[in-house]
């Protein structure tokens, strides 16, 4: 066990995503002057916090970026009340209300998480637990799911995640089942939505769409590129900026992907065109990045979008427009 540090640093009153944002950055600067006294900074937000805004603090600020990195997003889920939080508890169940009015916040926290801790599993029946797990998988098919009592989990399972590391991200995306293997019955009740060619003879996308959760419209769209199809990283960056910043394809809470294309190095253009590398895509809310992932070996690109009211045809058409010109 490490030494106990009794110092208390007070943040200004207000939510972490707006009025107290600058206070958090300033406080982290103070803490980093004493970084020999600790190994990890754990930011605990309230149950109604917006994870996108908290992530922006670590993702955008260049001064912090050189000394800290965003390790991952964890969401603690109350298995006893989660169906009420999500507005999915039936009226005839042991509950006075079908919703607690926290659907939007709860759904976004689940959708943005890298690790989901399903707590209070000892207080629910096996049927309720199974239903809770299935609901979480529907919303976020890539998050690691842990179960706990009294929120007790091994620290090794929640610290040092490196969830935004390009190699970890690539492994996560590659682990998503291939479209053909699922035959329309994959995770989260995904179904075959058909082939969309959009006039291209090569590089078409297969599209899987997660089932809608109640009336809230949270869904996941998984795009598969054709084998050996190449995508221009600059075009992908422009496309994602349009999708995430302008909302042209709905409200995207989380996106991640892996695609094959030419490198973004400063070498000779002719040589760059002959080489291909894997590129990892990671995004939370309106913030995203694309990095080369040289260790990831893939011939088939995948892009996963989790959000509300996603326009799958727009996403498919946008990805097709990113194909390398021949």
CORBEL-V641428 format. One record per residue. RES is the residue in three letters. SS is DSSP state (H for helix, E for strand, - for the rest). PHI is phi in whole degrees, 0 to 359 (* if undefined). Layout:
# CORBEL-V641428
RES_SS_PHI ; RES_SS_PHI
This chain:
# CORBEL-V641428
UNK_-_* ; UNK_-_277 ; UNK_-_288 ; UNK_-_275 ; UNK_-_252 ; UNK_-_264 ; UNK_-_296 ; UNK_-_239 ; UNK_-_249 ; UNK_-_268 ; UNK_-_266 ; UNK_-_301 ; UNK_-_292 ; UNK_-_140 ; UNK_-_281 ; UNK_-_295 ; UNK_-_275 ; UNK_-_224 ; UNK_-_293 ; UNK_-_260 ; UNK_H_298 ; UNK_H_296 ; UNK_H_296 ; UNK_H_295 ; UNK_H_299 ; UNK_H_297 ; UNK_H_291 ; UNK_H_295 ; UNK_H_300 ; UNK_H_296 ; UNK_H_296 ; UNK_H_291 ; UNK_-_288 ; UNK_-_238 ; UNK_H_294 ; UNK_H_287 ; UNK_H_265 ; UNK_-_207 ; UNK_-_247 ; UNK_-_207 ; UNK_-_247 ; UNK_-_251 ; UNK_-_263 ; UNK_-_259 ; UNK_-_260 ; UNK_-_284 ; UNK_-_290 ; UNK_-_242 ; UNK_-_286 ; UNK_-_268 ; UNK_H_297 ; UNK_H_300 ; UNK_H_294 ; UNK_H_294 ; UNK_H_298 ; UNK_H_300 ; UNK_H_301 ; UNK_H_269 ; UNK_H_274 ; UNK_H_266 ; UNK_-_292 ; UNK_H_293 ; UNK_H_298 ; UNK_H_285 ; UNK_H_302 ; UNK_-_281 ; UNK_-_241 ; UNK_-_226 ; UNK_-_221 ; UNK_-_282 ; UNK_-_278 ; UNK_-_169 ; UNK_-_244 ; UNK_E_246 ; UNK_E_235 ; UNK_E_268 ; UNK_E_249 ; UNK_E_277 ; UNK_-_295 ; UNK_-_288 ; UNK_-_246 ; UNK_H_299 ; UNK_H_294 ; UNK_H_287 ; UNK_H_301 ; UNK_-_270 ; UNK_-_70 ; UNK_-_247 ; UNK_-_284 ; UNK_-_289 ; UNK_-_296 ; UNK_-_272 ; UNK_-_278 ; UNK_-_287 ; UNK_-_204 ; UNK_-_280 ; UNK_-_219 ; UNK_-_270 ; UNK_-_204 ; UNK_-_259 ; UNK_-_76 ; UNK_-_243 ; UNK_H_301 ; UNK_H_299 ; UNK_H_294 ; UNK_H_296 ; UNK_H_297 ; UNK_H_294 ; UNK_H_295 ; UNK_H_289 ; UNK_H_295 ; UNK_-_271 ; UNK_-_282 ; UNK_-_265 ; UNK_E_228 ; UNK_E_247 ; UNK_E_255 ; UNK_E_273 ; UNK_E_266 ; UNK_-_61 ; UNK_H_293 ; UNK_H_282 ; UNK_H_258 ; UNK_-_238 ; UNK_-_286 ; UNK_H_296 ; UNK_H_295 ; UNK_H_295 ; UNK_H_297 ; UNK_H_298 ; UNK_H_294 ; UNK_H_296 ; UNK_H_298 ; UNK_H_298 ; UNK_H_295 ; UNK_H_295 ; UNK_H_295 ; UNK_H_297 ; UNK_H_287 ; UNK_-_224 ; UNK_-_287 ; UNK_-_255 ; UNK_-_289 ; UNK_E_282 ; UNK_E_248 ; UNK_E_246 ; UNK_E_245 ; UNK_-_211 ; UNK_-_236 ; UNK_-_56 ; UNK_-_59 ; UNK_-_269 ; UNK_-_222 ; UNK_-_300 ; UNK_H_301 ; UNK_H_296 ; UNK_H_272 ; UNK_-_234 ; UNK_-_246 ; UNK_-_67 ; UNK_-_289 ; UNK_-_50 ; UNK_-_296 ; UNK_-_262 ; UNK_-_293 ; UNK_H_299 ; UNK_H_286 ; UNK_H_296 ; UNK_H_299 ; UNK_H_300 ; UNK_H_297 ; UNK_H_296 ; UNK_H_291 ; UNK_H_296 ; UNK_-_284 ; UNK_-_295 ; UNK_-_301 ; UNK_-_291 ; UNK_H_302 ; UNK_H_295 ; UNK_H_288 ; UNK_H_278 ; UNK_-_52 ; UNK_-_83 ; UNK_-_227 ; UNK_-_271 ; UNK_H_298 ; UNK_H_66 ; UNK_H_71 ; UNK_-_294 ; UNK_E_224 ; UNK_E_290 ; UNK_E_252 ; UNK_E_93 ; UNK_E_265 ; UNK_E_243 ; UNK_-_265 ; UNK_-_55 ; UNK_-_85 ; UNK_-_263 ; UNK_-_273 ; UNK_-_223 ; UNK_-_81 ; UNK_-_294 ; UNK_E_243 ; UNK_E_271 ; UNK_E_229 ; UNK_E_253 ; UNK_E_236 ; UNK_-_291 ; UNK_-_292 ; UNK_-_290 ; UNK_-_259 ; UNK_-_59 ; UNK_-_266 ; UNK_-_273 ; UNK_-_75 ; UNK_E_288 ; UNK_E_212 ; UNK_E_236 ; UNK_E_241 ; UNK_E_246 ; UNK_E_259 ; UNK_E_243 ; UNK_E_278 ; UNK_-_290 ; UNK_-_307 ; UNK_-_69 ; UNK_-_289 ; UNK_-_248 ; UNK_E_237 ; UNK_-_280 ; UNK_H_300 ; UNK_H_293 ; UNK_H_293 ; UNK_H_297 ; UNK_H_297 ; UNK_H_295 ; UNK_H_296 ; UNK_H_294 ; UNK_H_299 ; UNK_H_292 ; UNK_H_292 ; UNK_H_277 ; UNK_H_275 ; UNK_H_262 ; UNK_-_67 ; UNK_-_289 ; UNK_-_240 ; UNK_-_104 ; UNK_E_263 ; UNK_E_264 ; UNK_E_270 ; UNK_E_211 ; UNK_E_217 ; UNK_E_204 ; UNK_E_190 ; UNK_E_215 ; UNK_E_221 ; UNK_E_257 ; UNK_E_187 ; UNK_-_292 ; UNK_-_288 ; UNK_-_255 ; UNK_-_285 ; UNK_-_261 ; UNK_-_288 ; UNK_-_297 ; UNK_H_301 ; UNK_H_294 ; UNK_H_290 ; UNK_H_297 ; UNK_H_293 ; UNK_H_279 ; UNK_-_264 ; UNK_-_228 ; UNK_E_222 ; UNK_E_272 ; UNK_E_238 ; UNK_E_261 ; UNK_E_245 ; UNK_E_220 ; UNK_E_209 ; UNK_E_231 ; UNK_-_63 ; UNK_-_267 ; UNK_E_259 ; UNK_E_209 ; UNK_E_211 ; UNK_E_235 ; UNK_E_229 ; UNK_E_289 ; UNK_-_238 ; UNK_-_294 ; UNK_-_279 ; UNK_-_274 ; UNK_-_253 ; UNK_-_211 ; UNK_-_248 ; UNK_-_237 ; UNK_-_283 ; UNK_E_224 ; UNK_E_223 ; UNK_E_248 ; UNK_E_237 ; UNK_E_238 ; UNK_E_182 ; UNK_E_237 ; UNK_-_61 ; UNK_-_290 ; UNK_-_261 ; UNK_H_297 ; UNK_H_297 ; UNK_H_293 ; UNK_H_296 ; UNK_H_298 ; UNK_H_297 ; UNK_H_294 ; UNK_H_294 ; UNK_H_299 ; UNK_-_290 ; UNK_-_269 ; UNK_E_300 ; UNK_-_294 ; UNK_-_293 ; UNK_-_253
